[in-house]
Amino acid sequence: MAIIVDLDVQLAKRGLSVGEFADAVGITPANIAVLKNGRAKAVRFTTLDAICRTLDCQPGDVLRWVPDEGTDGPR
């Protein structure tokens, strides 16, 4: 199972830099990079709320699930 973080897409749509976005959300650019690169193990709801507020989007616009290769998804 893989959770994909589509922050790059959302930032590009809005013309926001990582620095501007990090300032608006209230987390460091390094933590934005961890999210964007798929290395995050968890996201706090307060952070997800700030991301969605800043981008004026839904969580599903930022996060998506992709099944592992060779599986059809949850059973």
N, C-alpha and C positions, 0 to 999 in steps of 0.2 A: 504494500500500500504506500502510496506517495501523496502527500499533500503539497500542492504547488501554490506558491505565493506569486500572484501576478501584479506586484507593485509597479514593476517597470512599465507595464501597459497603462496602468492608471495614472502614473506620474507623467508619462508622455502625452496622454490625452489632455492633461491639464497644464502642460508646460511647466511643471514644477521640478526643481532640482532636488537632489537628495538632501542637501543642506537646508533648503527652505522647508521641505516636508518634515525633516527631523525636528526643526525648530517649532513648526506648527503643531506637531504631534506631542512633542515634549520628551523625545528620546534621542539618543546620540546617533549620529550618522553611522557609527560602527554597528549599532544594533539594527539599523535599517538594512545595512549590508548583510548581516546575519539572516534576516528575514528574506531578503531578495535572493540570496544564494542558496536557500533551502537548508541552512544549517541549524535553524531554530528547532528546539525540541518542544517548545510550548509558546503560546502567546496569551498573555493575560487579557481577560475581557475588557479591562479598563484601557489597555493599549489598543485592542481591536476597536473599541468604541471611539477612541481618539482618531484612529486611522480612518474609520468610516465617516466621522464628523468632518474631518479635514478634506477628505475626497468627495464628500456628499454621495456616498455609495452604500451598498449593502455588503455584508461579509462575503457573500457569494461572488461579488465582483472582484474580490481580492484573493480569496482562497478557493481552490478546487481540488477535488479528489480524483486521482488517476489510479486504476487498479494495476497491480503488479502484472508483468508480462506472464502469460500462460494461465491467468485466472479470469473468471468472469465477474469478480467482485464478491461482496459479502454473501453469505449463504444464510 
